[in-house]
């Protein structure tokens, strides 16, 4: 049978240009093209072109095309007729077609030729749809993932050739999709860029000419094709339970061909096993350095006891660690022990696709925005592949797209709906009920520790335990963003009364609508006034703040003890109740308008579907703000509760009361943590950084554990860390010592431009403003760091996006603070070089820090806070920063400390003593030589 596109000729084009502004003098410097005939690349073209202007250094660094390369080349007018002839009767293809085609057409017209007006297809959109679980759609990342040889990235000839190969891979995958999936994709594809829909239309047309049976591992429900989900019911009585291997010889036999027998790891396994099997001892705190095999060790120690019907719950802080345990550590455990155990990740329902909601989203008549359309089409393909329906598989860094409000699972048990039998959330719960090991995150556990899913009297392992209490507290933090709230109300008034197609314009002459709209006009105004009244009352108390942090653009953050902010609790309760009454009125009346619209839907215009959806969204927003208001009222219900909370007013314009927003923080989560502990048995708290020179007292106190019922153990690394890690600390009277000075920022920036031979560099700061200034300095230097992708927290994307890029990039330099010291994981690559620009003491100006300090003063006294809390926190974070380098015995890294306080202050010795190897004191010149000349694996 004839395949799709055998009669089509594709011209896959890539351009290199002097810049992106064709109307402002930018020109093409290279034209690359690959011709596809009969689904094979048959010819390539490459022309270097003289732009008659300087090639900017940034473009030269990216493309490696210099001014000398094009000095003797012909200009575009010379090549224009040939290019126009190459493109004749072809389908134009590019990776970001809306850049390449308009730019090329501009140059063609400027040369006196007709523009190209044939079909044009975009491979960025095709890749996003066809490979929905890929982490990046940059051409270089796609070719790496799809194993397409890419010899010269950012050269037009090479880019055009690999884009052609990418197109062929896309076509091949789409051709193998089930017919029903292709039909829906074709229907949706009409909204794609230019003529990209042609790919889906043509493949669908050819596929319909032959009947293809559905693969056995797929099932059709309505118009969706899903991968079959099977939940095998386990017969626990038929399982061989096995017994823990007590001796070294038994362990060696088990480990053979799977795991190297390491004395440090075996000692850790034995210690954990003794704890699990002992009759006493409620808790064990273990410091296990990176590379000690701690995850496998605790899994093995608990595994043999899980046949008693008790589950092991493992709580970690990050998704990356959860996935690592599920997909690497547990399978290794089962291969070695031959035990029949099952593990599942437990997360909130919003991580799972709601099939009913997704199906309905496909048939809404309003035109979706581009991002939504591509997501929908990608999900259709993903449904033929996913066994979990877990949206995290899509590797998105932003879940704010409008589509997610309708396709995230709400967490209810689906009964009687079209997709009830295939519901991902319910299937996940079924798997979790049967599982022996449940892996979750700290925050989820904190909010769901009473869930029946954990089973009776389960064991608990808290991994990365140094972050546990902080994450429990954060999970109880909340806010009321009043600015967004009254902005939402203004938008609702616009939908109701003022827009050209408002409800009043469309239906105001109908009596049943008019009666409700008349009331709503007053009640929405009253609601906005009620919100503003609360804002004014909060703003009026700003002088009672215990801390003040000035932010950029006239914004401030003010920290308060509850009793200072809510000095007149009855007054605030009255204002909040008044706001709640108004929310309820507006919500009820907006629902009445929706009800009338639903009942007239047959007679409505297509555009009115958009109005209905908008009103649905506004009702959802009102529900959300109503819930937040109740949470705030709950804070004021008992004066004692205020003692455990801190409050922060975030005022985006310090001169405007109506820019006031409120966040409340849990300062002392002891009661919540103790309640959680009550539900679990044999609690293990483990991390690479829990002790200060064999002293666990800070950690035990921070975790709210009883010292009398808590054992401690410090594991040893299973390899010689000093062979893998080098530590250098600057000591030079000629180098700036004050980390707050502009000279220091210049010093750091200059130092970074001297680095060679390290692929992944993490530069750790304590201040986002300093990051901004250093990034600005580095951005001005186009030459020295030309091979690095420079990433900066707060400037080049969200933290998640930055971490993702760092993990994917071949060479990257990341400027980060806060969670980059230890909280964010880099999925694919490690860190070769970590540079500490400043010791990680928390800023006392931060409202959260000031509030915690005030709370501690009452407990231990002001004079003890530095030694009891401030210093231990900084030392643990410092050690975590160093721990980013050596995750296992395959890693090598260099740790550099620029803050000379490690030598000059009395507490500096404690920072250095906490590091796994001794720091070498170096001068500025010695450090420069190291960064210029060292090999990363030296």
N, C-alpha and C positions, 0 to 999 in steps of 0.2 A: 504494500500500500504506500502511496505517495505521502511523504512527510511534509509537515508544515514548513513554509519558507524556502522550499527547494527552487522556486522561481524568483525569489526576491534577492536583491543585491543590497547588502548593508555597507554603508561607508561609516566606519567607526572612527571618529575624529577626536583628537586632543590638541589643544593650543597651549603654547607658553606665551605669555604676554609681559609687557613691562609693568602692567598694573591692571586694575579692574575697571578703570574709568575711561571707557573708549571715547566718550564725548569730551574728555579733557586731555587728549593727546597721548593716551596709552595705545600701543601698537603690538601686533603679533611679532614674536621673535622666532617661533618655530611652529610649523604645521606638521602634524603627524596623522597618518590615516592608515587603517587596515581595512582591506576590502574582503567581505565575506560573500562567497558564491556557493550555492549548493551546500550551505552550512559548513563551509571550510574557509579558513583564511587563505586566500590565494595570492594576495599581493599587499605590499606595504609601501608607503611613501613617507619621506621625511625631507622637509625643506627648512634650512636655517634662513631667516629673513632679517634684513637690515631695517630696524625701526626708525633710523635717522634721529635717534635720541639716546641718551645714556640709559643703560640698564641699571636700575637701582641695586645697591649691594644686597638687599634682602632677596631680590629675585635671582640674582647671580648665585647667592648661597644656596637657594632652593633648587635651581635648575642646573647649576654648574655651566650655564651659558654666559660667557663673558662678552664684554664689548669687543675684544679682539676677535672672538669667534665669528661675529657678524659683520665686522668692519668691511670685509671684501665681499659680503653676500649681496645678492640682489634684493631690492625692496619688494613690498607686497604687490605693486602694480605689475611687476615682471611675472610673478607666479599666479596672479589672479585668474587669467584665462585657463591655465592648466588645472587649477583647483576647481574652477567652475565645471570644467569638463569631467574631472574625476567624480564629482558629486552628481552628475547628470543621471537621471533615472535610478537613483539609489534611495535607500531609506537612511536618513541621517541619524547616527547614534552617538551619544556622548555621556560621560559620567558627570552629570550636572549640565544637561542640555541647555538650560536657560541662561547659562553663561556662554558656552562655546558657540552656539548657533547665532545669537544676536551679535556677538562680537565679530564673528566671521562675516555675517551679512553686512555689518557696518563697513568693514574693510572692502568687501566686494563692491558695494554701492559707491564707496569713495573712489574706487578704481574704475568706475564707469560701467560696471556690470550689473546684471539683474541679481537680486538676492535669491538664495535657495528657498523654495516654497513647498518642497515635497514633505513627505512624512518625516517626523522627528521623534526620537524615542530616548527616554532617560534611563540609564542603568542604575542610578542611585535608587530611584523608586522601585525598580524591578528587584534589586538586591534586597532592599528593606522588606519587600513583600515575600520574596522567595525564600530568604534565609532569615526568618523572624527572630531566631535565637542568637544571632551573631552580636558580639559586643560593639562592633564598629563597622561603619560602611564607607570609611575612607578607602580609596582604591588600594593603597599599599597594604592595609589591614585585610581587605577582602582577598587579595591575591595570596597573602600568607596563609590565610585560613583555608582557602580552596586549593592550596598547593599549586598555584599558577606561577611559573617562573617569571620574576619581574627583575630584569637585569639592571635597569637604569630608571628608578622612580623619579618622577617630576621632569622627565624628558618626554616630549610629545610623541616621538616615535614609539618608545617603549610603553608609555601609558596607553596609546591607541591600541597597540597589539594586545596588551593584557585586558583591556576593556572589551575587545572583540572576543577573547577567550572567556571572559566573564559572561558576556551575552549568551554564548553557546551553552555554558553550564546552566544558566537560568532557564533557557529554552528546554534543555534536556530534563531538568527537574520538573518544570511545569507540565510537560507532556505526560509524565507518569502519575499525575494527580488523578483522583477519581472524577468521573464525569460531572457529578453533582457539584463538587467543589469548583471545578472549572466553570460551570454554568454561573454560579454565584459570583465568582471572581470577574467573569466577563461582564456581568451586569453592573457590578460596582466600578469597574475599571474606566467607565466613561468619564469619571471625574479626575482622572490622572493627568499629568502634564502632557500637553501637546497631543501626540498620537501614540503614547505609550500603551493605550488600550488595545492597539492593533495586535500586539503580541498575544494577549489573552484571547482576543476574538479569533485570530487565525488558528491558534492551537485548539481552541474549543470547537471550531468548525471541522477541523480534520478529525478530532477525537470522536465527534458524533457520527462519523461515517462507519464506525465499527462498534459493535457492542462489546464492552469489556466487563467481565464479572468483577464484582468488588472483592478486593483481597480479603482473605479469611480473618486477618487481624483488624479489619475495619468494620464499622457498622453505620448504617444510615438512620438518622432520626430526623424526621421532617426533611429539610434540605441541607442539614449539616452531616458531614461525614466525620465520625469520631473513631479514634483508636479504641479497640475493645478493652474494657477494664475487667480484670479478673481478680477477685479476692478469694484466695484459697483458704478454706477453713482448716486450721491446723489441728492435728490429732496429737495432743501433748503426751498422751499415754504411750504412743508408739515411738517417742523420741528417745534417743540414747543421750543420757544426761552427762555422762563423763564426770571425772573428779579432778580437782585442782592438782597440777603436777608439783609435788612438794620439793623434789630434789633438783639439783642443777642438771643431772643427767636426763631426767624426764623433760625438763624444759629444753635442753639442747636437742633432744630427739624431735620435739614438737617444732622448734624453730628451724630445723634443718631445711635448707633450700628456700626459706621464706624470710628469715630475720637473723641478723648476726647476733650471737650471744654476747651481750655487753654486761659486764658486772654491775655497772651503775644502774642500768635499767632493771636488771633482775632484782637487785636489792630494793629498788622502789616497788616493784611488783609484790615482792614478799612482804614489805612493810604494809602496803595497802591491803593485802590479803589478810594479814593478821588483824588489822583493824576491822575489816568486814566480818570476820568470823569470831571476834571476841564478844563476850557476853556484856561487857560494859563499854564505857567510852562513847559519848554521844557524838563528838565531832573530832575531826582531824584536819589540821592546817598543814599543807605541804608546799614548800618552795621547791619547784623542779625546774632547773634552768633549761633554756631552749636547747634542743638536741638531746634531751634525756629520755625522749620517747614517752612523755607523760601521758598522752592520750591513750595509746595502746596499753600502757601500764594500768591505768585505772579501769579500762574496759575489761581487761583480763582478770583483774582482782575481783571484780563484782560478778563477772559472767557466769561462773559456776553456781552461784547462789540464786540465779534468776528462775531456775526451774521450780522453785517453791511457790511460784505464782506471783511473786513480787516483781515489780518493774524497777528498772534503773532510769532515773530522770537525770539527764545531763543538761545543764543550763550554761550557755555561752553568751558573750555579748554581741557577736556579729554573725551575719548570714554566711560569710565565707568560711568561718570556723565550723558552723553547723554542717555545711555541705561537705567540708573536708572529713568530718567525723563519719557522716553517712556514706560517702562514696569511696573513701580511702581507708579510714581506720577500722570501721566495722567489717568490711569485706576481708581485710587482712586478718582480723581477729578470728573470723569464721574459717578462713583457709588454714590457719595455724592450729586452732583448737578443735576443729571439726564439730563444733557445737551447732545446734539448730536453733538459732536465735534470729529474731526479726527486729529491725530498727526503723523508726519513722521520725520525721521532723514534725513538730507541732508548732503551728503558727496561727495567727488570726484568720478568720474567714475571708477578710478583704484581700488576702493574697491569692485567693482562688477565683477562677473565672465562673461567673454565674451564667450557665448556658441559656437559661430562659431570658435573662436580661440581654445577653449578647445577641441571641436570635432576634429579639424584638428590635434591637438597635439597627439590624440590617434592613429592616422594612419601614423605618421612619422615612417619611416623604421629604423632609427638609434636606437640603444639600449639605453633607458633612464637610467640615473644613478638611484641608489636605492631610493634616496629621492624623485625624480620625479615620479617614478613608484608608490610608496606608496601614494603620493599626488593624482595622477590621479585616482587610485582605490578608495581612500577615497572620492574624489569628486563625483565619479559615484554614490556612496551610498548616499552622502549628497544631490544630486540632487533630490532624491526621497523624501526628507524631507524638504528642504528649501523652504520658501515662498518668499524669498527676493533675493537670489543669492549673498548676502553680504558676501564677503570672511572673514570678521571679525568673522563670526560665527565659523570659523575653529579654532579660538583661537591660531593662530600661533604667535610666537614672532619674526619670521624672514621671510621676504618676498623676500629674496635674491635668492631663488632657481631659477635656469634657467627657469623653467616652467612658472613663473609668467610673464615674458616678453611677452609671447604669449597668456596668458589667462586673463590678466587684461584688463578690458574694456577701449578702447581708448576715449570713450565719444562722438562718432558720432551717428547720428540717423540711425539705421540699416533699410535699405529698400531693399527688394528683395533678402535677404539672406535666407538660409534654416531656420534660427532660428529667423528671424525678428519679427515674431508675439509673440515670447516668450522671447524677449530680456530683461534681468533683469534691465539694466540701463534705457531703455525706459519706462519699467513698473514702475520703481521707480519714474521717472520724472512725469508720469501720476498721480501717487498717491500724489506726492508732490503738483501738481497743484490743486488738489481737497482738500488738507488738510487745516485745520484752524490753526494748530500749527506746526511750522517747527523748528526742533532742529538741530543745527549745531555746529561747533567748531569755536573758535576765528579766527584761521588762514584761514579757508575756507571762512568765512564771509569777512575777510579783502581782499581776492583775488577775491571775486565774489559778492560784495555788489550791483553791478548794474544788476545782473541776474534778469530776469523777474519772476523767480520762487517765489520771495518774495511777489509778488502782488503789488497793489497800496497803497502807504502811510502806510506801515506796522508798527506795534508796535515793539519795540525792548527791550528785557531784556538781559543784559550782566551779566551772573552769574560768580562768582569768578572774579569779575571785577578788582581786584588788579593785575591780570596778563594780562589784555586785551591789553594794549598798548605795553607791552613787546612782546606779541605774534604777534601783528600786525607788529611790527618792524622785528621780527624774520622771518615772512613770506616773507619779502622783502630781506632778506639776501641771498647771493648766493656765488658760488665759481667757480674757474677754477683749477682743479687738474691736473696741467701740467705733473706731474710724471706719473699719470695713463694714460694720453693722449698719451705721446710718448711711453709708454709701450704698449698701444693698437696698435699704429702704427707699432711697432716692431713685434707684434704678427701677424698683417696683412701681413707684409713683409715675415714672416715665412710661412704663408699659401700660399702666392703667389709664393715664390721663393726657400725657403730653406728646408722645411720639406720633408720627404721621399715621401709623397704623395701630394706635393704642386701642384698648378695649372700649374706651369712651367714644372714640371716633367710629369704630366698627359697629358697636352694639348699644351705644348710649341712648338711642331712640326707642329701644325695647324696654318696656316697663319693668320686667323682672330684673334686667341688668341695671337699669337706672336706680332702682331702690337700693341695691347693694353698693353701686359705685358712689352714690351720694354719701353713704355712711363711711365707705373706705377713704374718701377724700379727707374727711376730718380725722379718721383714726390713724392713717399713715402719718399725717402731720403730727398728731399727738404722740405717736411712737418715737418719731425723730426728736421731738422736744424732750421726751422722757429719757432717751439715751443721752442727749446733751446735758440734761440736769445731773445725771450720774457723773458724767465727765467733769462738769464744773465743780461738783462737790469734791471729787478726788483731787482735781487741780488746785483747789483752794487750800488743801492740806500739804502742799509740796514743801512748805517751809519746815515741816516736822520730819523730813527725810533724814535717815542716819547716814546715807551715802549719796554721792552725786558723781555721775560719770558723763563728761561732755563727749558727744559724738560728733561726727562730721555733719555739715549742712544744718546747723542750728538745732540738732536733736540732742536730747538728754535722757539719761536713765536715772531714776531716783529709787533708792532702796528704803523700805520701811519695815519696822516692827508692826505687827497687826494692830496693836493698841494705839500706835501713833497715827496710822493712816485712817483707821475707823474710830476716831475719837468719840463720835456720837453714833453708836451702833443703831439705836432706834431710827435715827434719821436716814441712815443708809439702807436699812431694811425697808423703810417706807418707800424710798426712791426706787429700789430694786423691785419691790412688789408692784409699784406703779408701772414700771417698765414691763414687768411680766404680764400684767393685766392687758396692757396695750398690745403686746406681742400676740396674746391669745385672741383678741378681737380681730386684729389684722389677719391672722392665720385663718380663723374661721371664715371670715368674709372673702378672702382670696380663694379658699376652698370652694365656697359657694359659686364664685365666678367660674372656677374650673368645672364644677358640676354642671353648670348651665352650658358651658362650651362642649363638654363631652356629649351631652344630650342633643346638641345641634350639629354634631360633627359631620353628619351626612350632607348637610347643607352648607358647610363651610368651605372656603377657598383653601387651596393647598398651603398658602402662606400662613393660614391660621393655625396649622399644625405647629409652626415655629412658636407662635404665641402661647399655645397650650404647653409646649415644652418649657418655655421661659417661666410660665407661672408655676409649673411643677418644680422647677429648680428653686424658685423663690420660696415656695412652701418648705422645701427641704432646708433652705438656709434659715428660715424662721424657726424650724424645729431645732436646728443646731444651736442657734443663739439662745433659744429658750432653755435648752439643756445646760449650756454654759452659765446662764444666769442662775439656774437652780443650784449649780455647783458652788457658785460664789455665795449665794444665800446660805448654803450649808456651812461655809467657812465662818459665817457670822452667827450661826445658831447656838454655838457654845463658846463663850469667851476663852475656855481652856484650849480649844482648837487653834486659836490665833497664836498661842505661845509656840506651837510647832511649825508655824508657817512664816515665811517671809513674803513680802509683797514688793513688786517693782512696777513703778509707773514709767512706761516708755512713751515719751512725748516727742513726736516727730518734728514739731516746731515749738520750741520752748515758750514762745509768745502767744500761742494759740491753745486755749483750753480744749477746743474740740478736736485736737490731735492727740488727746490723751488715751492711752491704752493700758490695760492692767494684766500683769502676770503674777500668779502666786506659786510659791515654791515650798516644798516640804524640806524643812531644815533638819528635823530629827525623826527619821523613819523607824526608830527603835521598836515601837509598838507593832508596826506592820511587819517588820522583819521577824520579830519573835513569834508572831502569829503564823507566819509562813513556815518557820522552822518546826512548829508543832506538828505539821502534817507529814514530815519526812523523817526517815531513820538513817542512821549511819551516814551522817553528812560529811562529805569531803570537800574542802576548800583548797583549790590548787592553782598555782600560777608561777610564773618565772620570777616574780618579784613580790615577796611577802615579808621578808625578814630584813632587819638592819643588823648585819654582822651577827647572825644567829639569834637575834632577839625578835620574837614575834609579837611582843606586847602591843605595839601600835595596831597591827592587823587584827588581833583578837578583840581589841577594844572597838576598832572600827567596824568589825562584823557583828558586834553585839553578842559575842559568845561568852559563855561562862568559863573563865580560866581553869576552874577546878574540873570541868568536864571536857576540856579540850586538849588533845594531844598535838604535838608539833613534830615535824620531820623536815630535814633539809637534804634533798637528794643531791647526788653528785653528777656532774656532766659525764657522758659516756665517751667523750673524746677529749683530747687536749685542746682546750679553747684557745690557748695562746698561739697555737699554730694556725688558727683561723681568723683571729681578731687582733688588730693593731689599734692602740689607743694613744693619741697624741693630745697634749694639753698645752696651749700657748702660754709662754711666760717671756715677755719682752717689754722693757720700759719704753721702747720706741713705738710700740703699737698702742692705739687708743684703748684705755681701760674702761671708760664709762660707756656702757651699752646704750645709754639714752642719747648720746651725742650724735650730731650729723656726721662728724668725722668717723665715728664707728660704723655708720651705715655705708659710707664711702669705702672704708677699709674692707668690710664684708663683701661689697659688690666687686671691688678690685680683686679680692682673693678668689672669688668664684670664677672670674674670667681666666684664671691661670690653670684651672683643673684640666687634666688630661687622663686618658686611660680608664676612667670610671664610666660605666654605662648608665647607672641609675643612682642619682644623687639626691639625698633628702637633706634639706637645710631647715633646721628647726628654730623657730622664733617664739616669742611670747606675746607679740603685739602685731595686730593686723595692719596698723598704720606703717610700721617699719617694713613689713612685707611689701606694701604698696610702693614705698619709696625705693626699696632695693629692686623690685621688679621693673620700675620705671627706669632706673639706671641701667639695668641689664638690657632692657629693650632698646636702648639707644646704641648699644654696642652690637652691631649686626654681624661682626666678623668672628670674634673669638669663640662664641658659643653657637656657631652656625649649625653644628651637627646635632644640637640638643633641642628637644621640645621643652620649652620653659613653661612651667605650670605654677600658678600662684593662687593660694587660697583667697577666696573673695573676689578674684579678678578674672580667672579663666574658666569659670563654671562652678557648679555645685561641688561639694567635697566628694560626692560619689562619682561625679563625672571626671574630676581630677584624678582620683585614685584609679579609675578605669583606664584613662589615657596613660598614666604612669606605668600601669601593668602591661599595656599593649606596646607602647613605644619602644623602639630599639635603643634609643638614648634619650634620657629625660632628666631634667633638673627641676625639683619640686620645692617651692618655698611654702612651708606650712607651719601652723601653730595649733594649739589646743589638741583636738583629737588626733592630729597627725603624729604627735609624740608616741601614741600607742593604741589609739582607738580604731583607726581605719586600716583595713587590710588591703594589700596590693595583690590582686588575684594571680597574676601570671609571672611577675618578676619580683625578685627580692631587691634589697638595697645594697649597693656596693660601698657607698660612702655616706655617712651621716655626719652632719656638722651642727654642733650646738652653738648658736650665736649668743645665747644667754641662759643662765641657769633658770630652770622652770618654776620659779616662785610665782604664785598667783598674784595678780595685781590687786592690791588692797582697795583700789578705787572701784573695782567691779562690785555692783550692788549685791550679787549673790555671795561673794567672798566676805564682804562687810557684814552681811546678815548672819552668815554662819559664825563669823568671829564674835559678833555680839551675843549669839546664842551660847557659844563656848565660854564666854566671860562669866556667865552666870553659873556654869558648871565647875570650871577649874580655876577661874581668876585670870585677869588680863596678863599677868607676868609669866604665865606658863604656856600661853598659846603658841609662841614661836617654836619652842622645843617639843611641845606635845602634838602639834598639828601642822603648822606651816612648814617646818623643816622636813618632817617625815614625808609629807605629801610631795614636796619638791624632789626629795631624794628618790622616791619610788618612781616618779615620772621620769627623772633623769635616767634611771636604770632601764626603764621601759624604752626610752629613746635609743639607748645602746642596744637593747634587745631586738630592735628592728633589723639588725644586721645578720646575726647568726641564728637562723631558724632550725638548721640541722647541720650534720657534719659535712655536707657538700658545699656549704656556704663559706665565703671568705669576705671580710669587710674591714673597713677603716672607720674609726670613730674619732672625730676631732672636736675638741672643746676650745672655743675661742674666748670664753669668759674667764678672765684671769683671777676672778675671786676664788677659784678652786685652790689657788696657791696663796692668795693674799688675805683671806678671811679665815677666822678660826673654824667656821663650819665647813670650809672647803675640803678638809681632810675626810669628813664623813661622806661627801659626794664621791670622792675618789675611792674610798674604802669599799663602797658598794658595787664597784665595777668588777667584772669577772676576771680581768687581767690588769696588771699595773699600767698606769699611764706614764708615758715618756714625756718629760718636760722639753719643749722645743722653742726655739726663737722663731721670729717671723720669717727669716730667710730659710731656716731649716724646714719650716712648714711648707713654704712655697716650693722648695725642691721636692718634698714628698708628694705634693699634689700634682706637680708637673711630671714627675718621673716614675712614680710607683706604678707597678702593675697590680690590677685589682686582686689577682689571686696569689700575690707574692707571699 
